Amino acid sequence: MAILRIEKVLNNNVLIAEHPSYQEVVLIGKGIGFNRKQGDSIDTNGIEKLFVLKNEKEQENYIKLLPFIDRDIHEVIISAIELIKQRTHSELNEHIHVGLTDHLMFALTRVSQGMQITNPFLVETKALYRREYEIALEVVSLIKEKTGIELPAGEIGFITLHIHSAMTNKNLSEVNQDSQLVSRLVSMVEEQLGITIDKDGIDYMRLVRHLRFAIERVKKGEQVEEPEKLASLLKEEYPICYNLAWKLIKVMQQTLKLKVFDAEAVYLTMHLQRLQAKIK
């Protein structure tokens, strides 16, 4: 990294420093502010577990959070983000420092006051972002070990979304929208086919994965090859699944405000038919 000059020590874990490339930056790391003062130099090479906030808006929002956060809780949250970075092996979007710190700060307060937290999209989130969910479980376990506070299952889902958002550089509201859309589509499938899908089973995982990849393709404008003969055959052989596939596509189009290519209906019909045959 670089040798920086400290401009201000905000607390034990946060400094403002002058960076040779980014001008003013916010440095975050456990104990980095301890015994340091303005004008001191800090060699970021020597500090492995250090985060640098370069974005001005993120810096400003992070600094605003500091007066409201208990020092010990702050250190636990820094450890949690270190763990996420370690497990994902990726350059996380800076917003995780503001978004997740803010979220965990209030979640821990609510739980310690006995308030209940519900997450209506936990099942979809778990199926959509399996790897991130596993990391979120570790984060909740770390928090319990350090604070004694056990965050409820719903919180694992919220933390999962923050991790996915930071890994993919997606806005959290967009990630949330995807979970809600998948939840709505799965409900439509169950209702129209008159089935109940086991949320812990492989069929549910496959359906959610299929819908997730379809949504991703739509967002990227990727067109899958359309087997025309197969389309007319499926329409004739499996009219219920074919019509349902188009209903799902219409909901996708309305929600995402993007065109969904006709070929998606073919692959979705095949998936729905297999699902219906297996469950019934």
C-alpha positions in Angstrom: 0.0 0.0 0.0 1.7 3.2 1.1 3.0 5.4 3.9 0.3 7.9 5.0 0.4 10.9 7.3 -2.2 11.0 10.0 -4.5 14.1 10.0 -6.8 13.2 12.8 -7.5 10.3 15.2 -11.2 9.8 15.4 -11.1 6.9 17.9 -9.1 3.8 18.7 -10.1 2.2 15.4 -10.5 5.0 12.9 -8.1 7.6 11.6 -8.2 10.3 8.9 -5.0 10.3 6.9 -3.4 11.9 3.8 -3.0 9.4 1.0 -0.5 10.0 -1.9 -3.0 8.9 -4.5 -6.4 9.4 -3.0 -5.8 12.6 -0.9 -7.9 12.3 2.3 -8.9 8.8 3.3 -10.5 7.1 6.3 -8.5 4.2 7.8 -10.4 1.5 9.7 -8.7 -1.2 11.8 -8.7 -2.6 15.3 -6.6 -0.4 17.6 -4.9 1.6 14.7 -5.7 4.9 16.5 -4.2 3.8 19.8 -1.2 6.0 20.9 -1.2 7.8 17.5 -1.4 11.5 17.0 -1.7 14.1 14.2 1.4 14.3 12.0 2.5 10.7 12.7 3.2 8.4 9.7 1.5 5.1 9.3 2.8 2.4 7.0 -0.2 0.5 5.7 2.0 -2.4 4.5 2.6 -3.3 8.1 -1.1 -3.5 8.9 -2.8 -6.4 7.2 -6.3 -6.0 8.7 -6.8 -2.4 7.5 -9.5 -0.9 5.4 -9.2 2.3 3.4 -12.3 4.3 2.6 -11.6 6.4 -0.5 -15.1 7.4 -1.5 -16.0 10.8 0.0 -19.7 10.0 0.5 -18.9 6.7 2.3 -16.3 8.5 4.4 -18.8 11.1 5.5 -21.5 8.5 6.3 -19.1 6.3 8.2 -17.9 9.2 10.3 -21.5 10.1 11.1 -22.0 6.6 12.6 -19.1 6.8 15.0 -20.6 8.8 17.9 -23.5 6.2 18.1 -21.4 3.1 18.3 -19.9 1.5 21.4 -16.2 0.8 21.1 -16.4 -2.9 21.8 -19.2 -3.4 19.4 -17.3 -1.4 16.8 -14.3 -3.7 17.2 -16.5 -6.8 16.8 -18.0 -5.3 13.6 -14.5 -4.6 12.2 -13.6 -8.2 12.9 -16.8 -9.4 11.2 -15.9 -7.5 8.0 -12.3 -8.8 8.2 -13.8 -12.3 8.3 -16.0 -11.6 5.3 -13.1 -10.3 3.3 -11.0 -13.3 4.2 -13.7 -15.8 3.3 -14.8 -14.1 0.0 -11.2 -13.5 -1.2 -12.6 -10.5 -3.0 -12.3 -6.7 -3.0 -15.4 -5.7 -1.2 -17.4 -2.6 -2.1 -16.6 0.2 0.4 -20.3 0.6 1.2 -20.2 -2.6 3.4 -18.4 -0.5 6.1 -21.3 1.9 6.3 -24.2 -0.5 5.5 -23.2 -3.5 7.6 -21.9 -1.4 10.5 -25.2 0.6 10.6 -27.2 -2.6 10.3 -25.4 -4.6 13.0 -25.3 -1.7 15.4 -29.1 -1.4 15.4 -29.7 -5.2 15.2 -27.5 -5.8 18.3 -29.4 -3.0 20.1 -32.8 -4.4 19.1 -32.0 -7.9 20.1 -30.5 -6.9 23.5 -33.7 -5.0 24.2 -35.7 -8.1 23.4 -37.2 -6.9 20.1 -38.1 -9.5 17.5 -36.6 -9.3 14.0 -38.4 -11.0 11.1 -37.2 -11.6 7.6 -39.9 -12.7 5.2 -37.3 -13.6 2.5 -34.9 -15.7 4.5 -35.6 -19.0 2.7 -35.1 -17.4 -0.8 -32.0 -15.5 0.3 -30.5 -18.8 1.7 -31.2 -20.6 -1.6 -30.1 -17.7 -3.8 -26.8 -16.9 -2.1 -25.6 -20.1 -0.5 -21.9 -19.2 -0.1 -22.7 -15.8 1.3 -25.2 -17.4 3.7 -22.5 -19.7 5.0 -20.2 -16.7 5.7 -23.1 -14.9 7.4 -23.5 -17.9 9.7 -19.9 -17.5 10.7 -20.4 -13.7 11.3 -23.3 -14.4 13.6 -21.2 -17.0 15.4 -18.3 -14.6 15.8 -20.7 -11.9 17.2 -22.1 -14.4 19.7 -18.6 -15.4 20.8 -17.5 -11.8 21.3 -20.6 -10.2 22.7 -22.8 -13.0 24.1 -25.6 -11.8 21.9 -27.2 -14.4 19.6 -28.7 -12.8 16.5 -31.9 -14.5 15.2 -32.1 -16.5 12.0 -33.6 -13.6 10.1 -30.5 -11.6 10.7 -28.4 -14.2 8.9 -30.4 -13.4 5.8 -29.9 -9.7 6.1 -26.1 -10.1 6.6 -26.1 -12.4 3.6 -27.6 -9.7 1.4 -25.0 -7.2 2.6 -22.2 -9.7 1.8 -23.6 -10.4 -1.7 -24.1 -6.7 -2.4 -20.4 -5.9 -1.4 -19.0 -8.8 -3.4 -20.9 -8.0 -6.6 -20.9 -4.2 -6.4 -24.7 -4.3 -6.5 -26.9 -1.8 -4.7 -28.5 -3.5 -1.6 -32.0 -2.5 -2.8 -31.4 -4.3 -6.1 -30.2 -7.4 -4.3 -33.3 -7.2 -2.0 -35.6 -6.7 -5.1 -34.2 -10.0 -6.6 -35.0 -11.9 -3.4 -38.5 -10.5 -3.3 -39.0 -11.2 -7.0 -37.9 -14.9 -6.7 -40.2 -15.3 -3.6 -43.1 -14.0 -5.6 -42.4 -16.2 -8.6 -42.0 -19.3 -6.4 -45.4 -18.5 -4.8 -47.0 -18.2 -8.2 -45.5 -21.6 -9.2 -46.9 -23.3 -6.1 -50.3 -21.7 -6.4 -50.8 -22.3 -10.2 -49.5 -25.9 -10.1 -51.3 -26.7 -6.8 -48.1 -28.0 -5.2 -46.0 -27.2 -2.1 -42.3 -27.2 -2.6 -40.1 -28.4 0.3 -38.0 -25.3 1.0 -35.1 -27.4 2.2 -35.2 -29.8 -0.8 -33.2 -30.0 -4.0 -36.2 -29.1 -6.2 -36.6 -25.8 -4.4 -32.9 -25.1 -4.8 -33.0 -25.9 -8.5 -36.1 -23.7 -9.2 -34.6 -20.8 -7.3 -31.3 -21.2 -9.1 -33.1 -21.3 -12.5 -35.1 -18.2 -11.7 -31.9 -16.4 -10.4 -30.0 -17.1 -13.6 -32.9 -16.1 -15.8 -33.1 -12.7 -13.9 -29.3 -12.3 -14.3 -29.6 -13.0 -18.1 -32.4 -10.5 -18.4 -30.4 -7.8 -16.6 -27.4 -8.4 -18.8 -29.5 -8.6 -22.0 -28.2 -12.1 -22.7 -30.2 -14.0 -25.3 -30.4 -17.8 -25.0 -30.8 -19.9 -28.1 -34.5 -20.5 -29.0 -35.4 -23.9 -30.2 -38.6 -23.0 -32.1 -39.9 -26.5 -32.8 -39.5 -27.3 -29.1 -41.6 -24.2 -28.2 -44.6 -25.3 -30.2 -44.2 -28.9 -28.9 -44.1 -27.8 -25.3 -47.1 -25.4 -25.8 -49.1 -28.4 -27.1 -47.9 -31.1 -24.7 -47.7 -29.0 -21.5 -50.1 -26.1 -21.8 -50.4 -25.4 -18.0 -46.6 -25.2 -17.6 -46.2 -23.2 -20.8 -48.8 -20.7 -19.8 -47.4 -20.4 -16.3 -43.9 -19.8 -17.7 -45.3 -16.8 -19.6 -47.1 -15.5 -16.5 -43.8 -15.7 -14.6 -42.0 -13.9 -17.5 -44.6 -11.1 -17.5 -44.0 -10.5 -13.8 -40.2 -10.5 -14.4 -40.7 -7.9 -17.2 -42.9 -5.7 -15.1 -40.6 -5.8 -12.1 -37.3 -5.5 -13.9 -38.7 -3.2 -16.6 -36.6 -5.1 -19.1 -37.4 -7.4 -22.1 -37.3 -11.1 -21.4 -36.5 -13.2 -24.6 -39.0 -15.8 -25.7 -36.5 -18.6 -25.3 -36.7 -18.2 -21.5 -40.3 -19.5 -21.7 -39.1 -22.7 -23.3 -36.5 -23.5 -20.7 -38.8 -22.4 -17.9 -41.6 -24.7 -19.2 -39.3 -27.7 -19.2 -38.2 -26.9 -15.7 -41.8 -26.5 -14.4 -42.9 -29.7 -16.2 -40.1 -31.7 -14.5 -41.0 -30.2 -11.2 -44.7 -30.9 -11.5 -44.1 -34.5 -12.6 -41.7 -35.1 -9.7 -43.8 -33.5 -7.0 -47.2 -34.9 -8.1 
